[in-house]
Amino acid sequence: MNRRMIPPLASVALVVACAIISGCVAADEQPIAVNITVPIERGWHQATVGILEQYTLSGANQEAYDMFNGSVVSPKPAILFDSNGHPLYYRYYVQKGGEPFYAVQVSANKLLGTTVTKIGDFGYIGRDGSMNMTMNGSDPYGAETGFARSTPVPSYSDKYARLMLDAWEAGDAYAQNVMRDAGNAGIDLSEPLSDEEQEVIGEILWERIRQREQGIRAIEENNRVNL
């Protein structure tokens, strides 16, 4: 299996990091008047595409392929709130054979500036199959609530908030386009993929990744970010 792998949303992370360090944003200031809470279904789309990147792209290593092949992402996440009680992250469970074995965390607040924030076991693997180590009263199959150990997203200037929203929207558009293309190809991403479907998804991902990177370059130019 000759596979190539790229870090998901690497360019977005660089844009966000640069903005945090240097504050290099465009001079034009636009008021931010949007709903900054991410709909749960959109979060599931982002989480699903994040997992697909791990094993369907040409270049994914054999270990990742063996781990995620045959898996699906549960549409019901744990909702992690900040200390003010606002959704901060959604944590979706990756399941194989109906059992959770991994998790993918996405931003529940668009002002975090990115979509997928972490893919990992979050300390769950090897602990009696438990998926509730960081939540109160959680159910390993989703729809739980808990508190992230993090402060709320701070209030940004309109210029900085716009940069964060643009970066998040680039990642979201990428995920939505992949989901749409998969549906048009007759592929149900809520079910495990066949070998043939994986090949189709891999091609879709590469095409949409190229478009995403073009969008990121436009964000860099519009916000005068020097990487």
C-alpha positions as CSV (number, residue, x, y, z in Angstrom):
1,M,0.0,0.0,0.0
2,N,1.9,3.1,-1.3
3,R,0.3,5.9,0.7
4,R,1.2,9.6,1.3
5,M,0.0,11.4,4.5
6,I,-0.4,15.1,5.2
7,P,-1.2,16.7,8.6
8,P,-4.9,17.7,8.6
9,L,-5.4,21.5,8.5
10,A,-1.7,22.2,9.0
11,S,-1.9,25.4,7.1
12,V,-4.9,26.6,9.2
13,A,-2.9,25.9,12.4
14,L,0.0,28.0,11.0
15,V,-2.4,30.9,10.2
16,V,-3.9,30.7,13.7
17,A,-0.5,30.5,15.4
18,C,0.9,33.4,13.4
19,A,-2.1,35.5,14.3
20,I,-1.8,34.7,18.0
21,I,2.0,35.5,18.1
22,S,2.1,38.6,15.9
23,G,-1.5,39.9,15.7
24,C,-1.0,40.3,11.9
25,V,-4.6,40.9,10.7
26,A,-6.1,43.1,8.0
27,A,-6.8,46.7,8.7
28,D,-10.4,46.5,7.5
29,E,-12.6,45.7,10.4
30,Q,-16.1,44.1,10.0
31,P,-18.5,43.5,12.9
32,I,-19.0,39.9,13.9
33,A,-22.6,39.0,14.0
34,V,-22.8,35.2,13.6
35,N,-23.8,32.2,15.7
36,I,-20.4,31.0,16.9
37,T,-21.7,27.6,18.2
38,V,-21.0,24.8,15.8
39,P,-24.0,22.6,15.0
40,I,-23.5,19.0,16.2
41,E,-24.1,17.5,12.8
42,R,-21.4,19.7,11.3
43,G,-19.0,18.7,14.0
44,W,-19.7,15.1,13.1
45,H,-18.9,15.8,9.5
46,Q,-15.6,17.3,10.5
47,A,-14.8,14.4,12.8
48,T,-15.7,11.8,10.2
49,V,-13.5,13.5,7.5
50,G,-10.7,13.8,10.1
51,I,-10.8,10.0,10.6
52,L,-11.0,9.3,6.9
53,E,-7.8,11.2,6.4
54,Q,-6.1,8.8,8.8
55,Y,-6.5,5.7,6.6
56,T,-7.9,6.3,3.2
57,L,-5.4,8.8,1.8
58,S,-2.6,7.3,-0.2
59,G,0.3,7.5,2.2
60,A,-1.5,6.5,5.4
61,N,0.7,4.0,7.3
62,Q,-0.2,0.4,7.7
63,E,-0.8,0.8,11.5
64,A,-3.3,3.7,11.0
65,Y,-5.0,1.7,8.2
66,D,-5.4,-1.4,10.3
67,M,-6.6,0.7,13.3
68,F,-9.3,2.7,11.5
69,N,-10.3,0.4,8.6
70,G,-13.9,-0.7,9.3
71,S,-14.6,2.0,11.8
72,V,-17.3,4.7,12.0
73,V,-17.7,7.9,14.0
74,S,-20.7,8.0,16.3
75,P,-22.9,11.1,15.6
76,K,-23.6,11.7,19.3
77,P,-20.7,13.4,20.9
78,A,-19.7,14.3,24.5
79,I,-20.3,18.0,24.8
80,L,-17.5,19.7,26.8
81,F,-18.4,23.1,28.2
82,D,-16.2,25.9,29.3
83,S,-16.4,27.3,32.8
84,N,-19.2,29.7,31.7
85,G,-21.3,26.7,30.5
86,H,-20.9,27.3,26.8
87,P,-20.0,24.5,24.4
88,L,-16.2,24.5,23.8
89,Y,-15.5,21.0,22.3
90,Y,-17.4,18.1,20.9
91,R,-15.8,14.7,21.4
92,Y,-17.0,12.1,19.0
93,Y,-16.3,8.4,19.5
94,V,-14.7,6.2,16.8
95,Q,-16.3,2.8,16.9
96,K,-15.5,-0.6,15.4
97,G,-18.0,-3.4,15.7
98,G,-20.2,-1.1,17.8
99,E,-17.5,-0.6,20.4
100,P,-15.7,2.7,21.0
101,F,-11.9,2.5,20.8
102,Y,-10.8,6.0,19.9
103,A,-12.0,9.6,19.9
104,V,-11.8,12.7,17.8
105,Q,-12.4,16.2,19.3
106,V,-13.6,19.2,17.3
107,S,-14.2,22.8,18.1
108,A,-17.8,23.6,19.3
109,N,-16.9,27.3,19.2
110,K,-16.0,28.7,15.8
111,L,-13.8,31.3,17.4
112,L,-11.3,28.6,18.2
113,G,-10.3,29.0,14.6
114,T,-10.0,25.3,13.7
115,T,-12.2,22.3,13.3
116,V,-10.5,19.0,14.4
117,T,-8.4,19.7,17.4
118,K,-7.2,16.2,18.5
119,I,-7.5,12.6,17.5
120,G,-6.5,10.0,20.1
121,D,-7.5,7.6,22.8
122,F,-7.6,10.4,25.4
123,G,-6.4,7.9,28.0
124,Y,-9.2,5.5,27.4
125,I,-7.6,2.5,25.8
126,G,-6.7,-0.3,28.1
127,R,-8.8,1.0,31.0
128,D,-11.6,-1.6,30.9
129,G,-13.0,-0.1,27.7
130,S,-14.0,3.0,29.6
131,M,-14.6,6.2,27.6
132,N,-15.7,8.4,30.4
133,M,-12.4,9.2,32.2
134,T,-12.8,13.0,31.9
135,M,-16.5,13.4,32.1
136,N,-19.1,13.4,34.9
137,G,-21.8,10.8,34.5
138,S,-21.0,10.0,30.9
139,D,-22.2,7.2,28.7
140,P,-19.5,5.6,26.4
141,Y,-21.9,5.7,23.4
142,G,-22.4,9.5,23.2
143,A,-24.7,12.3,24.2
144,E,-22.9,13.1,27.4
145,T,-22.0,16.4,28.9
146,G,-19.0,17.4,30.9
147,F,-16.6,20.3,31.6
148,A,-13.4,20.9,29.6
149,R,-10.6,22.0,31.8
150,S,-10.2,25.2,30.0
151,T,-11.2,28.9,30.3
152,P,-13.8,30.4,27.9
153,V,-12.8,31.7,24.5
154,P,-11.8,35.3,25.2
155,S,-13.4,38.3,23.6
156,Y,-11.5,39.2,20.5
157,S,-11.3,42.4,18.4
158,D,-13.5,42.2,15.3
159,K,-10.4,41.8,13.1
160,Y,-9.0,38.9,15.1
161,A,-12.4,37.3,15.4
162,R,-12.9,37.5,11.6
163,L,-9.6,35.7,11.1
164,M,-10.6,32.9,13.5
165,L,-14.0,32.6,11.7
166,D,-12.4,32.5,8.3
167,A,-9.9,29.8,9.4
168,W,-12.7,27.7,10.9
169,E,-14.9,28.2,7.8
170,A,-12.1,26.9,5.6
171,G,-11.9,23.7,7.5
172,D,-15.7,23.4,7.7
173,A,-16.1,24.0,4.0
174,Y,-13.6,21.2,3.3
175,A,-15.5,18.7,5.5
176,Q,-18.9,19.7,4.0
177,N,-17.6,19.3,0.5
178,V,-16.1,15.9,1.2
179,M,-19.4,14.7,2.7
180,R,-21.4,16.1,-0.2
181,D,-19.1,14.4,-2.8
182,A,-19.3,11.1,-0.9
183,G,-23.1,11.3,-0.9
184,N,-23.1,12.1,-4.6
185,A,-21.0,9.0,-5.2
186,G,-23.5,6.9,-3.2
187,I,-21.2,6.4,-0.3
188,D,-22.7,6.4,3.2
189,L,-20.0,7.6,5.6
190,S,-22.0,6.4,8.7
191,E,-21.2,2.9,7.6
192,P,-17.8,1.1,7.3
193,L,-16.3,1.6,3.8
194,S,-15.5,-1.2,1.3
195,D,-12.0,-1.2,-0.3
196,E,-13.5,0.3,-3.5
197,E,-15.3,3.1,-1.5
198,Q,-12.0,3.9,0.3
199,E,-10.3,4.4,-3.1
200,V,-13.1,6.8,-4.1
201,I,-12.9,8.7,-0.8
202,G,-9.1,9.0,-1.1
203,E,-9.5,10.7,-4.5
204,I,-12.2,13.0,-3.1
205,L,-10.0,14.0,-0.1
206,W,-7.0,14.9,-2.3
207,E,-9.1,17.1,-4.6
208,R,-10.8,18.9,-1.7
209,I,-7.5,19.3,0.2
210,R,-6.1,21.2,-2.8
211,Q,-9.1,23.5,-2.8
212,R,-8.8,24.0,1.0
213,E,-5.2,25.0,0.6
214,Q,-6.1,27.6,-2.0
215,G,-8.6,29.0,0.5
216,I,-6.0,29.1,3.2
217,R,-3.6,31.0,0.9
218,A,-6.4,33.5,0.3
219,I,-6.9,33.9,4.1
220,E,-3.2,34.6,4.4
221,E,-3.3,37.3,1.8
222,N,-6.5,38.9,3.0
223,N,-5.1,39.1,6.6
224,R,-1.6,40.0,5.6
225,V,-0.2,36.9,7.4
226,N,3.5,36.1,6.7
227,L,4.3,32.5,7.3
